[in-house]
């Protein structure tokens, strides 16, 4: 679907889901190769994981302005991303819908997060310390500059994570809100805590020709080369570097991938197993109805060999893979262009199969994987636990579907069943391999209605009647929700830690009678009137006590027409 104008003032999409997989891919990705991959859960010190890791940092204050429209569905017709008028710099990070800043790095209280990658079901632990990943913002590197890394992956070398991705020419214009030409290239960042990312290099790849992206890096122990594999030059592109931080230089382009139905990859990422073997995780091009693992040539990793079929069926993209406790998970998205999707996976105890039937990663259907497309996974193996991070690609510079390009979420496991936790704020302890929900997380799913890529009668993750989503005229992002007289909208939330919370929404109403409510939360019900207003006003409840882990939040229009955007339910 073509992008259209919207208003971007604050980090807009926060969702909470249970899913395991790669960020749902996009229809435009028909010309892209999905970049999501993750390394094995043990083995050599160099572990290929596919993903983007995000940090907060200083970013725009979210005072916003109108987006002029961008996009296009294919690289040939892609737009420049339009202009977003943002409010300049703020040390607090990109403002969130509740008005709070979002900065990564150490929380003042300090301390390691409690909880870990092996958590199962129930209410996730909450931490007041550790390092915090803030989603729905444009992340900054350690120099204060925007991180531009899309369609890439992460490689762990010792205790340092190297994040590789592609910087597209329109990425800076969309993120900064001003016309900011920037040279395209392969970006490399490094971090030891998965929050603070140091820029290492930008590689301008020779002989790239046309579309370039969907890349990953693996390490070849015998040649001591770091091998970059991407879509580029009309085929499967290979580059090398002597050190993990790059820069990378051109090696060759393989025009045909053996065993792949079309000879070309659709979306792709890289996966490196515990034994050091490396694979291209890809669908076939032109319909993407076949999924494969293409092993790289063992002597140097500079060519793909005969592909191993994984499964066939409906078109999938955003292909990526991870391994957890001996089980391989191969995940993909719908063919939704640059837009977001539920995440689909198959699993196997052997990389050569047989593979399970396809299944939906638990919860991703509620907010389409935190408004992302499957990107890649990051395996964080620590002293206490192993956490798998789902690194979702939000192709906002092509689709205008929210704030921030990189959205990272933790997975937990109940046996072999993975759960995706769609969080706006969470803490990670890279050394221990543990994670926890951070204070200030928004528990409302699809709170800004960005997950719904087209006009709908009921937004994803919600129930209601008498309403519709509107494109444009928003408080943030691209979509808002409008209720006609007597219309209602509600969402039942689960797995909320006990405590004191506040519910808020940005709203405007044609008359009196609208109400913001929280019920069944374990304490007294809360009702807050929505005042008559022609411009958005922040409607905020009195403190709400939650004691039973469940709470239903809702809004009713009464006899008025009420427009709402950016719900937040967060602890105080």
C-alpha positions in Angstrom: 0.0 0.0 0.0 1.3 3.5 -0.8 2.3 5.7 2.0 0.5 8.9 2.6 0.8 12.0 4.8 0.7 11.8 8.5 1.9 13.8 11.5 4.9 12.6 13.5 5.3 14.1 16.9 6.1 11.2 19.3 7.1 7.6 19.3 3.8 6.2 18.3 3.5 2.4 18.2 3.8 0.3 21.2 2.4 -3.1 21.3 2.6 -6.1 23.6 2.4 -9.5 22.0 3.8 -13.0 22.4 5.8 -13.9 19.3 8.9 -15.5 18.1 10.2 -14.7 14.7 11.5 -12.2 12.3 9.9 -8.9 11.7 7.1 -9.3 9.1 8.4 -8.4 5.7 7.0 -6.1 3.1 5.6 -6.3 -0.4 8.4 -4.1 -1.6 10.6 -6.6 -0.2 9.8 -8.6 -3.4 12.8 -6.7 -4.6 14.5 -6.9 -1.3 16.0 -9.8 0.5 14.9 -10.2 4.1 17.7 -9.6 6.5 17.1 -11.6 9.6 19.3 -14.2 11.0 20.7 -15.3 14.3 23.5 -17.4 15.4 23.3 -20.7 17.2 22.9 -20.9 21.0 26.4 -22.0 21.7 29.7 -23.0 20.0 32.4 -20.8 18.6 33.1 -17.4 20.0 32.0 -15.7 16.8 28.2 -16.1 16.6 26.2 -14.8 13.7 22.9 -13.3 14.8 20.8 -11.3 12.5 19.6 -8.1 13.8 19.6 -4.6 14.7 20.0 -3.7 18.2 18.5 -0.4 19.4 19.4 2.1 21.9 17.8 5.3 22.9 19.9 8.4 23.2 19.3 11.9 22.2 16.8 12.4 19.4 14.1 14.7 18.3 11.8 15.9 21.0 8.8 14.9 19.1 7.3 18.3 18.6 6.5 17.0 15.1 5.0 18.4 12.0 3.3 17.0 9.0 4.8 14.3 6.9 4.7 15.1 3.2 4.2 11.5 2.0 6.8 9.1 0.8 7.3 5.7 -0.4 6.4 3.7 -3.4 6.3 0.0 -3.5 9.5 -0.9 -5.3 13.0 0.5 -5.4 12.4 1.8 -8.9 9.5 4.0 -7.8 10.4 4.5 -4.1 9.9 8.0 -2.9 12.3 10.2 -0.9 10.4 9.8 2.3 8.9 13.3 2.3 9.6 15.7 5.1 8.8 15.4 8.8 9.0 18.6 10.8 10.4 17.6 14.2 11.2 19.8 17.1 15.0 19.7 17.1 17.2 18.0 19.6 16.5 16.8 23.1 18.7 14.9 25.5 15.6 12.9 26.6 15.3 10.9 23.4 12.4 10.9 21.0 9.2 11.8 23.0 6.7 9.0 23.5 2.9 9.3 23.2 2.8 10.0 27.0 5.3 12.9 26.5 8.2 11.2 28.2 11.6 11.2 26.6 13.2 7.9 25.6 16.9 7.6 26.2 18.8 4.4 26.2 21.7 3.6 28.4 22.0 3.1 32.1 19.0 3.8 34.3 19.9 6.0 37.3 18.9 3.4 39.8 21.4 1.0 38.3 21.5 -2.7 39.0 20.9 -5.7 36.8 17.5 -6.5 35.5 15.8 -9.5 37.1 14.4 -12.1 34.9 15.8 -13.8 31.9 15.4 -15.3 28.5 14.0 -18.5 29.9 10.9 -16.9 31.5 7.7 -18.7 30.7 4.2 -17.3 30.6 2.6 -15.2 33.4 3.7 -11.7 34.3 7.2 -10.8 33.1 9.5 -9.4 35.7 9.9 -5.7 36.1 13.3 -4.0 36.7 14.1 -0.5 37.8 17.8 -0.8 36.7 20.0 -2.1 34.0 20.3 -0.7 30.5 17.0 0.1 28.8 16.0 -0.3 25.2 13.4 2.3 24.2 11.4 1.3 21.1 9.4 3.7 18.9 12.2 6.2 18.7 15.1 6.9 16.3 18.1 5.5 18.0 21.4 7.4 18.4 24.9 6.2 18.3 27.6 7.1 20.8 28.4 10.3 18.9 24.8 11.5 19.1 24.1 10.8 15.4 21.1 8.8 14.2 21.7 5.1 13.7 20.9 4.1 10.1 20.8 0.3 9.8 18.1 -1.5 8.0 17.8 -5.0 6.6 20.9 -6.3 8.3 22.2 -8.5 11.1 24.4 -8.8 14.2 27.6 -10.8 14.7 29.1 -11.5 18.1 32.9 -11.5 18.4 33.9 -12.3 21.9 31.9 -9.9 24.1 31.4 -7.4 21.4 28.3 -7.3 19.1 28.8 -5.9 15.6 25.6 -4.6 14.0 25.5 -4.4 10.2 22.8 -2.9 8.0 22.2 -0.6 5.1 21.8 3.2 5.1 19.3 4.3 2.5 19.5 7.7 0.9 16.1 8.8 2.2 16.5 7.5 5.8 17.9 10.8 7.2 15.2 13.0 5.6 12.5 10.9 7.2 14.1 10.7 10.6 15.2 14.3 10.9 12.3 16.0 9.2 14.5 18.0 6.9 15.8 17.4 3.5 19.0 15.6 4.4 20.8 13.9 1.5 23.0 11.1 2.7 25.2 8.6 0.9 23.9 5.0 0.9 26.2 2.4 2.2 26.8 -0.6 4.6 26.9 0.7 8.2 28.8 -1.1 11.0 28.3 -0.3 14.7 29.7 -2.1 17.8 28.5 -2.5 21.4 29.2 -4.5 24.5 25.8 -3.8 26.1 23.4 -3.8 23.2 22.4 -0.2 24.0 25.3 2.1 23.3 26.5 1.7 19.7 29.8 3.0 18.5 30.0 3.8 14.7 32.8 1.7 13.1 32.6 2.3 9.4 30.5 3.0 6.3 31.4 0.8 3.4 30.6 2.1 -0.1 30.3 -1.2 -2.0 31.7 -1.4 -5.6 29.8 -3.1 -8.4 26.6 -3.1 -6.3 24.3 -2.1 -9.2 20.7 -1.3 -8.6 19.0 -2.6 -5.4 21.4 -3.4 -2.5 20.4 -4.7 0.9 19.2 -7.6 3.0 22.7 -8.3 4.2 24.5 -10.3 6.9 28.0 -11.0 8.0 29.6 -14.3 9.0 33.1 -15.2 10.0 35.3 -17.8 8.2 37.8 -19.2 10.6 40.3 -20.7 8.1 40.6 -17.6 6.0 40.1 -15.2 9.0 37.8 -13.1 6.9 34.5 -11.5 7.8 32.2 -12.2 4.9 29.4 -9.9 3.9 26.5 -11.5 2.0 23.8 -9.3 0.5 21.5 -8.8 -2.4 23.3 -6.6 -4.9 24.7 -6.4 -8.4 21.8 -8.3 -9.7 22.5 -11.4 -7.7 24.0 -12.7 -4.4 26.7 -10.2 -3.5 29.9 -11.1 -1.5 32.3 -8.7 0.2 35.1 -9.3 2.8 36.8 -7.4 5.6 39.9 -8.3 7.7 38.3 -7.0 11.0 34.7 -7.1 12.1 34.3 -3.4 12.1 35.0 -3.2 8.4 35.3 -1.5 6.0 34.1 -4.2 3.5 35.3 -4.5 -0.1 33.8 -6.2 -3.1 34.7 -9.8 -3.8 32.1 -11.3 -6.3 28.5 -11.5 -7.4 26.9 -15.0 -7.8 24.2 -14.6 -10.4 22.4 -17.9 -9.8 21.8 -19.7 -6.5 21.8 -23.5 -7.1 18.6 -25.4 -6.1 16.5 -22.2 -5.7 13.4 -22.3 -8.0 14.0 -19.0 -9.6 17.8 -18.9 -9.1 17.5 -15.7 -7.1 16.6 -15.0 -3.5 13.6 -13.1 -2.3 14.2 -11.7 1.2 17.3 -13.1 2.9 19.5 -13.0 6.0 22.4 -15.0 7.3 22.6 -17.7 9.9 25.8 -19.3 11.4 25.4 -22.5 13.3 27.3 -23.7 16.3 29.7 -25.8 14.1 30.6 -22.7 12.2 28.7 -23.6 9.0 26.9 -20.6 7.4 23.6 -20.4 5.5 21.6 -17.9 3.4 18.1 -17.9 4.8 15.9 -17.0 1.9 12.8 -17.4 -0.2 12.8 -17.7 -3.9 12.1 -14.5 -5.9 8.9 -13.9 -8.0 6.2 -15.0 -5.6 8.4 -16.2 -2.7 6.4 -19.4 -2.3 9.5 -21.5 -1.6 11.8 -21.2 1.5 15.4 -22.4 1.5 18.7 -22.6 3.4 21.6 -22.2 1.1 24.9 -23.3 2.6 27.9 -21.2 1.9 31.0 -22.9 0.3 33.0 -24.3 3.2 36.4 -23.3 1.8 35.8 -19.6 2.0 32.1 -18.7 2.3 32.3 -16.8 -1.0 29.6 -18.7 -2.9 26.2 -20.4 -2.1 26.0 -24.1 -2.8 23.0 -26.4 -3.4 20.0 -25.1 -1.5 18.2 -27.2 1.2 14.4 -26.9 0.8 12.6 -25.9 4.0 9.0 -25.6 3.0 6.7 -24.3 0.3 3.3 -22.6 0.4 1.9 -19.1 0.4 4.3 -16.3 -0.3 6.5 -15.3 2.6 9.3 -12.7 3.0 11.4 -11.3 5.8 13.0 -14.7 6.2 15.3 -15.2 9.2 16.4 -17.9 11.7 17.6 -18.6 15.2 18.4 -21.6 17.3 17.4 -22.0 20.9 18.2 -25.1 23.1 18.8 -27.3 20.1 15.7 -26.3 18.1 15.9 -24.2 14.9 13.2 -21.7 14.2 12.8 -20.4 10.6 10.5 -17.3 10.5 8.9 -15.1 7.9 6.2 -12.5 7.2 3.3 -12.0 4.9 3.8 -10.3 1.5 2.8 -6.9 2.8 5.2 -4.7 1.0 6.9 -2.2 3.3 4.1 -2.7 5.8 3.9 -4.8 8.9 2.7 -8.4 9.4 2.0 -11.3 11.7 5.1 -13.5 12.0 5.0 -17.1 10.8 7.5 -19.9 11.7 8.4 -23.5 11.3 10.8 -25.4 13.6 13.0 -28.5 13.5 15.6 -30.3 15.7 17.8 -30.6 12.6 18.9 -27.9 10.2 18.2 -30.3 7.4 14.6 -31.0 8.6 12.1 -32.4 8.7 10.3 -29.1 9.6 7.1 -28.6 11.5 3.9 -27.2 10.0 3.8 -23.5 9.8 2.6 -21.7 12.9 1.9 -18.1 14.0 4.3 -16.8 16.6 2.2 -16.3 19.7 0.7 -12.9 19.9 2.1 -11.3 16.8 -1.3 -11.1 15.2 -2.4 -8.6 17.9 -0.2 -5.7 16.7 1.7 -7.2 13.7 4.9 -7.7 15.5 5.2 -4.3 17.1 4.5 -2.7 13.8 7.4 -4.3 12.1 8.5 -6.8 9.5 10.6 -9.8 10.4 14.2 -8.5 10.4 16.6 -10.9 12.3 17.3 -12.3 15.7 20.1 -11.6 18.2 21.3 -14.4 20.5 22.5 -13.0 23.8 24.2 -15.9 25.6 25.1 -14.8 29.1 26.4 -16.2 32.4 22.8 -16.8 33.8 20.6 -17.2 30.8 20.2 -17.0 27.0 17.9 -14.3 25.6 16.7 -14.2 22.0 16.0 -10.7 20.7 13.6 -10.2 17.9 15.0 -7.3 15.8 12.1 -6.0 13.8 12.5 -3.8 10.7 10.1 -0.9 10.6 10.5 0.5 7.0 9.1 3.9 8.0 11.2 5.7 5.4 9.4 3.8 2.7 5.9 3.3 4.3 5.5 6.2 6.7 4.2 3.8 9.4 5.6 5.1 12.6 8.6 6.4 14.5 11.9 4.6 14.5 13.4 2.1 12.1 14.6 -0.5 14.6 12.3 -2.2 17.2 13.9 -4.8 19.4 11.8 -7.2 21.6 12.7 -10.1 23.9 11.4 -13.6 23.4 10.6 -16.0 26.2 10.0 -19.8 26.0 7.6 -22.3 27.4 9.4 -25.5 26.4 9.8 -25.1 22.7 7.0 -22.6 22.3 8.3 -19.1 21.9 6.5 -15.9 23.0 7.2 -12.4 21.7 6.9 -9.6 24.2 5.9 -6.4 22.4 7.4 -3.8 24.8 8.0 -0.1 24.5 10.7 -0.1 27.2 12.6 -3.1 28.6 16.0 -3.7 30.1 18.8 -6.1 29.0 21.8 -7.3 30.9 24.1 -8.5 28.1 26.6 -10.1 30.4 24.1 -12.1 32.3 21.8 -12.8 29.3 18.7 -11.7 31.3 15.9 -9.2 30.5 13.0 -7.5 32.3 10.2 -5.1 31.5 11.3 -1.5 32.4 9.3 1.0 34.4 7.3 3.2 32.1 6.5 0.5 29.6 3.2 1.0 27.8 1.0 -2.1 28.2 -1.6 -1.1 25.5 -1.3 -3.0 22.2 -1.4 -1.1 18.9 -2.0 2.1 21.0 -1.5 4.5 18.0 -3.3 2.3 15.3 -0.2 2.1 13.1 -0.4 -1.7 12.9 -3.5 -1.5 10.6 -2.0 -0.9 7.2 -5.3 -0.1 5.5 -8.7 1.2 6.4 -10.5 -1.1 8.9 -13.7 -1.2 10.9 -12.0 -2.5 14.1 -8.3 -1.9 14.8 -5.9 -4.9 15.3 -5.8 -5.9 19.0 -9.0 -4.1 19.9 -12.8 -4.7 20.0 -15.4 -2.1 19.3 -18.2 -0.7 17.1 -19.1 2.5 15.4 -15.6 3.5 14.5 -13.0 3.7 11.8 -9.4 4.5 11.4 -8.5 7.8 9.6 -5.4 8.4 7.6 -4.0 11.9 8.4 -5.2 14.3 11.0 -3.4 12.3 13.7 -1.8 13.2 16.9 1.2 11.0 15.9 2.0 8.6 13.1 -0.1 8.0 10.1 -3.4 6.7 11.5 -5.9 7.7 14.2 -9.3 6.3 15.4 -12.6 8.1 15.2 -15.8 7.0 17.0 -19.2 8.1 15.9 -22.0 8.8 18.4 -22.5 5.8 20.7 -19.3 4.1 19.4 -17.0 2.2 21.7 -13.5 0.8 21.6 -11.9 -1.5 24.2 -8.9 -3.7 24.8 -8.4 -6.4 27.5 -4.9 -6.4 28.8 -3.2 -9.3 30.5 0.1 -10.0 32.3 0.3 -6.6 34.0 2.5 -6.5 37.1 0.6 -5.3 40.2 1.1 -1.6 41.0 -0.2 1.9 40.5 -0.8 3.0 36.9 -2.2 5.9 34.8 -4.2 5.6 31.7 -4.1 8.4 29.1 -5.1 9.1 25.5 -4.9 12.1 23.2 -8.4 12.9 22.2 -10.7 15.5 20.7 -14.5 15.5 20.8 -17.3 17.4 19.1 -19.3 17.5 22.3 -19.6 16.2 25.9 -20.3 12.6 26.8 -17.1 10.8 25.8 -15.4 8.8 28.5 -12.0 7.1 29.0 -12.3 4.0 31.3 -10.4 1.3 33.0 -12.3 -1.6 34.5 -11.7 -5.0 36.0 -8.2 -4.1 37.1 -8.5 -5.5 40.6 -9.2 -2.1 42.3 -11.8 0.6 41.8 -12.9 1.2 38.2 -11.8 4.5 36.7 -13.8 6.8 34.5 -12.4 10.1 33.1 -14.5 12.5 31.0 -13.3 13.5 27.5 -13.8 17.2 27.2 -15.1 19.0 24.1 -12.1 20.1 22.0 -11.3 20.8 18.4 -7.6 20.0 18.9 -6.0 17.0 20.6 -5.8 17.2 24.4 -4.2 14.7 26.7 -6.9 13.0 28.8 -5.4 11.4 31.8 -7.0 9.2 34.5 -6.4 9.4 38.3 -4.1 6.6 39.6 -5.4 3.1 38.9 -4.6 0.2 41.2 -3.9 -3.0 39.3 -3.7 -6.2 41.4 -5.0 -9.1 39.3 -2.7 -8.8 36.2 -5.7 -8.0 34.0 -7.3 -4.7 33.0 -9.8 -3.6 30.3 -9.2 -0.1 28.9 -11.9 1.5 26.8 -13.3 4.7 25.4 -16.9 5.5 24.6 -18.2 8.4 22.5 -21.6 9.0 24.1 -23.5 11.4 21.9 -20.4 13.0 20.5 -17.9 12.2 17.8 -14.6 11.4 19.4 -11.2 11.0 17.8 -8.4 9.2 19.8 -4.7 8.4 19.4 -1.7 7.3 21.4 -3.2 5.3 24.4 -0.8 4.8 27.3 -1.2 2.6 30.3 2.1 2.8 32.3 3.1 2.5 35.9 3.8 5.7 37.9 
